[in-house]
């Protein structure tokens, strides 16, 4: 089950939020990883805003919308998926 980067639309396995580390190698809590993904997208580990080329515009728009509406990463699952 994927969540998508709000900046480029790249999918990320939702469960990966449980195994994220910061730039100093410190393990992030699930909540902190979710907050960083919401803000930085693919750049959550480096704490830099994703500047990758656009992968999926519709997934990016859908993800930005649901992430603005909810702080709960569980609610972001598959929201950017335009195939359903």
C-alpha positions as CSV (number, residue, x, y, z in Angstrom):
1,X,0.0,0.0,0.0
2,X,1.6,3.2,-1.2
3,X,1.5,6.8,-0.3
4,X,2.8,9.3,-2.8
5,X,5.2,12.3,-2.7
6,X,3.2,15.5,-3.0
7,X,6.0,17.1,-5.0
8,X,6.8,14.5,-7.7
9,X,4.1,11.8,-7.3
10,X,6.7,9.0,-6.6
11,X,5.1,6.2,-4.6
12,X,6.5,5.1,-1.2
13,X,5.5,2.0,0.6
14,X,3.4,3.2,3.6
15,X,5.1,0.9,6.0
16,X,8.5,2.5,5.1
17,X,7.5,5.3,7.5
18,X,8.2,2.9,10.3
19,X,11.9,2.6,9.2
20,X,13.1,6.1,8.5
21,X,16.2,7.8,9.8
22,X,17.3,11.4,9.9
23,X,20.6,12.7,8.5
24,X,22.3,11.9,11.8
25,X,21.3,8.2,11.6
26,X,18.7,8.6,14.4
27,X,15.5,6.5,13.9
28,X,12.4,8.6,13.4
29,X,9.1,7.8,15.1
30,X,6.3,6.9,12.7
31,X,4.6,10.2,13.5
32,X,7.7,12.3,12.8
33,X,8.4,10.4,9.6
34,X,4.8,11.1,8.5
35,X,5.2,14.8,9.3
36,X,8.5,15.0,7.3
37,X,7.0,13.1,4.4
38,X,4.1,15.5,4.3
39,X,6.5,18.5,4.2
40,X,9.5,17.2,2.3
41,X,8.1,14.3,0.2
42,X,10.9,12.1,-1.1
43,X,13.5,14.3,0.7
44,X,12.2,13.4,4.2
45,X,15.5,11.8,5.3
46,X,17.6,14.8,4.2
47,X,15.0,17.3,5.3
48,X,15.1,18.9,1.9
49,X,12.0,19.4,-0.3
50,X,11.8,16.9,-3.1
51,X,13.1,18.3,-6.3
52,X,12.8,15.1,-8.4
53,X,11.3,15.4,-11.8
54,X,7.5,14.9,-11.9
55,X,6.7,11.2,-12.0
56,X,2.9,11.3,-11.8
57,X,1.1,14.7,-11.8
58,X,-2.2,13.3,-10.7
59,X,-0.7,11.3,-7.8
60,X,1.1,14.4,-6.7
61,X,-2.1,16.5,-6.8
62,X,-4.1,13.8,-5.0
63,X,-1.5,13.3,-2.4
64,X,-1.0,17.0,-1.7
65,X,-4.8,17.3,-1.3
66,X,-5.2,14.4,1.2
67,X,-2.1,15.4,3.1
68,X,-3.4,18.9,3.5
69,X,-6.7,17.5,4.8
70,X,-5.3,14.9,7.2
71,X,-2.2,14.5,9.4
72,X,-2.7,10.7,9.5
73,X,-0.5,8.8,7.1
74,X,-2.9,5.9,7.1
75,X,-5.5,8.1,5.4
76,X,-3.0,8.9,2.6
77,X,-2.8,5.3,1.4
78,X,-3.5,4.9,-2.3
79,X,-5.1,8.4,-2.5
80,X,-2.7,9.4,-5.2
81,X,-3.4,6.2,-7.2
82,X,-5.3,7.2,-10.3
83,X,-5.9,3.6,-11.3
84,X,-8.9,2.9,-9.1
